Amino acid sequence: MASGAEESGDDLVVGRTNTSEDRTLLLAMNGGNAPGGYGEDFVLNVSTQDDKVLVANPHGVDAIHAKGTVAFATGGSIGTIPAGNGIIAQGINGAVGYVHEVTRNKPLENSVGAGLLGVGGVESAGVFGTGQNGVVGYEQSTGRDLAFETAQRAGVLGRGETGVTGDGANGAGVFGRGTPGVEGRSAEGPGMLAAGLTGLIATGSDGPGAVASSAREQGAVIESVRMAQLLLVPLRISGPLELKRSTAGELLATVSTASERRGIDVVSLWFCKVGGDPTESNWVKLA
């Protein structure tokens, strides 16, 4: 049985291990028998017959494995040789990937122009990343900051004039889940800026919807042009003593059950002077 290539200049042999002391180039050229020019839109196609092949072990068969060198010290004047990449791709999109169930979309590829284009399915991610930071992205004119990257542990880490931008076509532009769901910090300006028909909606399932604090100035400044600056959505309880626990400094709006029976919502405003459970708290009715 034939062995594979053993040195530069030998023929490649399929199904065997081929070795060489030099690089191998596969170069598409004009000419040949194809009328009108090159016959296909690829240079090399690697696949399996009918997309299926039996294997000795229970795993799928990958089309290509590529592994670059690891960093290593030569012990000479060259010093340490850095690690190499598995794949370098350059084109209108550097690399394009589709999950199996999605049909290739050439118009999409031509319209994107990205270093990496990933197309997922109904239950598959287009691009998935995992690591200390799952995905790291920089705006083109922003220099890389290794100290910033090292200090973070994020699913998506972005840096630029705008770090991360989200535009929700049918839902939230940015959705966050965690403790807290969304955190904003700024050395000179607002920690978070919200603008819209409704600037910000904050809901707490078992705690405050929003907490605003400041070391030297107001914790929050609320400004409005044609409407009230603040709306407290009243709780439909008879009074603050129905709360499980209170905190000094809280404002509470309530709608009493008695007024509801008359079919008219009459709201009361309360201020908590002493916090605690209903046996400890002290509330003053303001209106």
Backbone torsions as a table, in degrees:
resi	resn	phi	psi	omega
1	MET	NA	138.4	-175.1
2	ALA	-68.8	143.7	173.7
3	SER	-92.7	170.1	179.2
4	GLY	-80.6	179.3	176.9
5	ALA	-61.6	143.2	-177.7
6	GLU	-114.8	-15.3	-179.9
7	GLU	-158.7	170.5	178.9
8	SER	-58.3	137.2	-179.8
9	GLY	98.7	-19.0	176.8
10	ASP	-74.4	153.6	175.5
11	ASP	-72.5	143.3	172.8
12	LEU	-70.4	141.4	179.5
13	VAL	-123.1	121.4	179.9
14	VAL	-69.0	150.5	177.9
15	GLY	76.3	8.0	-179.1
16	ARG	-132.1	164.4	173.6
17	THR	-83.0	122.2	-179.3
18	ASN	-109.4	131.5	-179.7
19	THR	-120.7	154.5	179.6
20	SER	-157.7	148.2	176.7
21	GLU	-88.2	-0.3	-175.8
22	ASP	-139.1	167.8	-177.6
23	ARG	-72.2	159.2	177.4
24	THR	-117.1	128.2	179.7
25	LEU	-113.0	136.8	171.7
26	LEU	-119.5	110.9	-168.9
27	LEU	-118.5	118.5	175.2
28	ALA	-75.4	141.0	-176.4
29	MET	-133.2	158.3	171.2
30	ASN	-70.2	158.6	177.7
31	GLY	103.2	-158.7	-178.9
32	GLY	84.6	-163.4	-173.6
33	ASN	-92.6	-9.3	-177.0
34	ALA	-72.2	122.8	179.3
35	PRO	-68.9	133.3	176.2
36	GLY	82.8	1.3	178.3
37	GLY	127.3	-163.9	-175.8
38	TYR	-60.2	138.3	-167.6
39	GLY	-83.7	-20.4	-175.6
40	GLU	-134.0	173.5	178.1
41	ASP	-102.5	24.0	175.2
42	PHE	-144.9	160.3	177.1
43	VAL	-98.6	-38.3	-178.3
44	LEU	-139.3	130.7	179.4
45	ASN	-118.4	124.1	178.2
46	VAL	-120.9	119.9	-178.6
47	SER	-156.4	-174.1	176.0
48	THR	-121.0	152.4	-177.6
49	GLN	-64.5	124.7	-178.8
50	ASP	59.2	20.0	179.9
51	ASP	62.2	22.0	-178.9
52	LYS	-140.4	143.0	173.8
53	VAL	-154.4	135.9	178.7
54	LEU	-73.2	142.6	-178.4
55	VAL	-129.4	159.7	179.5
56	ALA	-75.2	-29.0	-179.0
57	ASN	-115.9	151.8	-175.5
58	PRO	-75.9	76.7	175.7
59	HIS	-151.7	160.4	177.1
60	GLY	-76.2	165.6	179.9
61	VAL	-106.8	118.5	179.1
62	ASP	-77.7	147.3	-179.4
63	ALA	-70.8	-42.9	-176.7
64	ILE	-141.2	136.2	167.5
65	HIS	-113.9	129.1	178.3
66	ALA	-133.1	128.4	-177.8
67	LYS	-134.8	119.6	177.3
68	GLY	-80.6	172.7	180.0
69	THR	-71.3	156.4	171.9
70	VAL	-92.5	160.1	177.4
71	ALA	-68.1	137.4	178.4
72	PHE	-152.9	149.7	-180.0
73	ALA	-86.6	132.0	-179.4
74	THR	-83.0	-22.3	-175.8
75	GLY	78.0	6.4	-179.8
76	GLY	-124.3	-161.2	-175.5
77	SER	-70.3	-21.8	179.4
78	ILE	-68.0	-25.2	-179.7
79	GLY	78.2	-143.2	-178.5
80	THR	-91.8	128.0	176.4
81	ILE	-87.3	125.0	-177.4
82	PRO	-70.4	166.5	179.7
83	ALA	-69.4	151.5	177.7
84	GLY	-104.1	166.1	-179.3
85	ASN	-89.2	156.4	175.7
86	GLY	-72.0	-47.1	-178.4
87	ILE	-141.1	134.6	169.5
88	ILE	-114.5	122.7	-178.8
89	ALA	-129.5	138.6	-177.6
90	GLN	-139.2	131.5	-179.5
91	GLY	176.2	-164.2	176.3
92	ILE	-57.9	-35.9	163.7
93	ASN	-125.3	132.9	-179.2
94	GLY	-58.9	-47.7	178.4
95	ALA	-145.0	141.4	-179.9
96	VAL	-125.1	129.7	179.8
97	GLY	-130.1	137.7	177.0
98	TYR	-124.0	144.2	168.2
99	VAL	-75.2	160.7	-171.1
100	HIS	-55.5	-42.1	-170.9
101	GLU	-78.5	-5.8	-177.5
102	VAL	-97.1	132.3	177.1
103	THR	-77.2	141.0	-179.5
104	ARG	-59.0	139.1	-175.9
105	ASN	-124.5	91.2	-178.1
106	LYS	-63.0	-42.0	176.6
107	PRO	-58.0	-38.0	176.9
108	LEU	-63.0	-47.0	179.7
109	GLU	-57.8	-43.8	-177.2
110	ASN	-69.2	-23.4	-176.2
111	SER	-90.7	-15.3	-171.8
112	VAL	-87.4	-62.4	-177.3
113	GLY	66.3	67.6	-176.7
114	ALA	-128.1	156.1	174.1
115	GLY	-60.3	-38.4	178.6
116	LEU	-140.1	123.0	176.6
117	LEU	-114.6	119.4	178.8
118	GLY	-118.5	130.9	-179.4
119	VAL	-117.9	115.5	-179.3
120	GLY	-98.3	-175.8	179.3
121	GLY	-113.6	-163.8	-177.5
122	VAL	-59.5	-39.4	-178.5
123	GLU	-120.7	21.8	-177.5
124	SER	-125.6	139.3	179.0
125	ALA	-74.4	144.6	174.3
126	GLY	-69.6	-46.8	175.5
127	VAL	-133.4	129.6	179.4
128	PHE	-124.7	131.0	179.3
129	GLY	-133.3	144.3	176.7
130	THR	-138.7	146.4	-178.0
131	GLY	157.7	-169.7	174.4
132	GLN	-55.3	-42.5	165.4
133	ASN	-122.2	125.3	-175.6
134	GLY	-63.8	-48.1	178.9
135	VAL	-135.0	130.9	178.5
136	VAL	-118.5	127.0	-179.8
137	GLY	-133.7	138.5	177.3
138	TYR	-122.1	138.1	168.6
139	GLU	-64.7	145.4	-165.3
140	GLN	-55.6	-38.7	-176.4
141	SER	-90.3	4.3	-179.2
142	THR	-97.1	125.7	179.7
143	GLY	-70.3	151.0	-179.6
144	ARG	-71.0	141.2	-178.6
145	ASP	-125.5	95.9	-176.6
146	LEU	-66.2	-33.4	179.2
147	ALA	-64.0	-40.2	177.5
148	PHE	-63.3	-45.3	-179.8
149	GLU	-62.8	-43.8	-176.6
150	THR	-66.1	-32.4	-176.7
151	ALA	-77.7	-13.1	-174.3
152	GLN	-101.8	157.1	168.8
153	ARG	-137.8	89.9	-170.9
154	ALA	-131.1	150.1	171.9
155	GLY	-67.9	-43.4	176.3
156	VAL	-130.7	125.7	-179.6
157	LEU	-120.5	119.1	-178.6
158	GLY	-126.6	144.2	179.0
159	ARG	-141.2	133.2	-179.8
160	GLY	169.6	-166.7	175.4
161	GLU	-55.5	-40.0	166.8
162	THR	-121.0	123.9	-175.8
163	GLY	-64.1	-54.8	178.8
164	VAL	-138.1	130.0	177.9
165	THR	-116.6	134.0	176.6
166	GLY	-127.1	135.0	178.7
167	ASP	-127.4	105.6	-178.2
168	GLY	-85.7	117.0	179.4
169	ALA	-71.9	-40.0	-178.4
170	ASN	-131.5	15.9	-178.8
171	GLY	-164.7	-155.5	-176.5
172	ALA	-66.0	139.7	173.9
173	GLY	-67.8	-41.3	175.7
174	VAL	-136.2	128.0	177.1
175	PHE	-117.9	130.6	179.6
176	GLY	-125.7	137.4	176.9
177	ARG	-130.8	125.1	-178.9
178	GLY	165.0	-157.1	178.4
179	THR	-129.3	90.2	-0.6
180	PRO	-83.4	174.3	177.3
181	GLY	-65.6	-44.3	177.4
182	VAL	-136.5	131.3	178.5
183	GLU	-123.8	133.1	178.2
184	GLY	-124.5	135.2	177.9
185	ARG	-133.4	146.0	176.9
186	SER	-151.0	139.3	179.2
187	ALA	-79.7	-28.1	-172.8
188	GLU	-126.4	-28.6	-177.2
189	GLY	-117.9	-162.8	180.0
190	PRO	-63.4	143.9	174.0
191	GLY	-69.3	-30.6	177.4
192	MET	-146.9	135.6	179.1
193	LEU	-120.8	124.7	-178.9
194	ALA	-126.4	131.7	179.1
195	ALA	-140.2	141.7	179.0
196	GLY	163.0	-175.0	175.1
197	LEU	-56.2	-42.9	164.5
198	THR	-120.1	117.6	-173.5
199	GLY	-63.7	-45.6	-175.2
200	LEU	-150.5	132.8	172.0
201	ILE	-119.4	120.1	-179.1
202	ALA	-124.6	128.4	-177.9
203	THR	-129.7	129.3	175.4
204	GLY	-107.9	130.4	-178.7
205	SER	-77.3	-34.9	-179.9
206	ASP	-146.3	37.8	-178.4
207	GLY	-176.1	-171.7	-177.0
208	PRO	-62.7	142.5	172.0
209	GLY	-69.2	-34.4	179.2
210	ALA	-152.3	143.2	175.2
211	VAL	-125.3	122.8	179.5
212	ALA	-117.7	128.3	-179.9
213	SER	-142.3	155.8	179.0
214	SER	-150.3	147.3	-177.7
215	ALA	-78.1	-35.2	-171.6
216	ARG	-128.6	-15.3	-178.8
217	GLU	-130.6	-168.1	-179.8
218	GLN	-61.2	142.4	176.3
219	GLY	-68.3	-30.1	179.2
220	ALA	-151.5	142.6	173.6
221	VAL	-118.9	120.7	-176.5
222	ILE	-113.2	120.9	-176.0
223	GLU	-126.2	139.9	177.6
224	SER	-142.9	153.0	-177.8
225	VAL	-95.8	-47.2	-173.0
226	ARG	-125.4	-0.1	-179.1
227	MET	-128.7	169.5	177.6
228	ALA	-59.0	144.2	-177.5
229	GLN	-69.3	-26.1	-176.0
230	LEU	-143.1	134.5	175.3
231	LEU	-120.4	119.8	172.3
232	LEU	-97.6	114.4	178.0
233	VAL	-74.3	114.8	-172.0
234	PRO	-69.3	146.2	172.8
235	LEU	-85.1	139.6	-179.7
236	ARG	-88.0	72.3	176.3
237	ILE	-133.3	163.5	-176.6
238	SER	-74.4	-26.1	-178.9
239	GLY	178.6	176.2	-175.0
240	PRO	-66.2	-18.7	-179.6
241	LEU	-70.6	-9.2	174.8
242	GLU	-82.5	-8.5	177.9
243	LEU	-73.9	144.9	178.1
244	LYS	-66.3	-38.8	-178.5
245	ARG	-155.8	150.0	-178.5
246	SER	-128.4	159.8	177.5
247	THR	-126.9	133.0	180.0
248	ALA	-57.2	133.8	-178.4
249	GLY	102.5	-7.4	-178.9
250	GLU	-74.7	145.9	169.1
251	LEU	-107.6	140.3	-177.5
252	LEU	-137.7	131.6	172.2
253	ALA	-109.1	133.3	-178.6
254	THR	-131.2	155.2	169.4
255	VAL	-116.4	117.5	-176.2
256	SER	-72.6	147.3	179.6
257	THR	-66.4	-28.8	179.8
258	ALA	-64.5	-43.2	-179.5
259	SER	-69.2	-29.9	178.5
260	GLU	-66.1	-33.3	-179.1
261	ARG	-66.0	-25.5	176.6
262	ARG	-82.8	-3.7	179.2
263	GLY	81.5	11.1	-179.8
264	ILE	-124.7	129.3	176.5
265	ASP	-84.9	112.6	176.1
266	VAL	-113.9	117.5	-172.9
267	VAL	-95.9	140.0	174.5
268	SER	-114.4	149.8	-179.8
269	LEU	-116.9	131.1	-175.6
270	TRP	-126.5	151.8	175.6
271	PHE	-127.9	131.9	-177.7
272	CYS	-90.5	118.4	178.1
273	LYS	-91.2	-34.2	179.8
274	VAL	-132.3	127.1	-179.0
275	GLY	-87.6	172.1	178.1
276	GLY	137.0	-168.7	176.4
277	ASP	-77.7	176.7	-175.5
278	PRO	-57.0	-24.7	179.5
279	THR	-82.1	-14.3	-176.4
280	GLU	-110.7	-29.0	-171.7
281	SER	-72.6	155.1	179.7
282	ASN	-133.4	116.4	-177.9
283	TRP	-115.8	145.1	175.7
284	VAL	-116.7	131.7	178.4
285	LYS	-84.5	121.6	-177.8
286	LEU	-91.5	-33.5	-177.9
287	ALA	-155.8	NA	NA
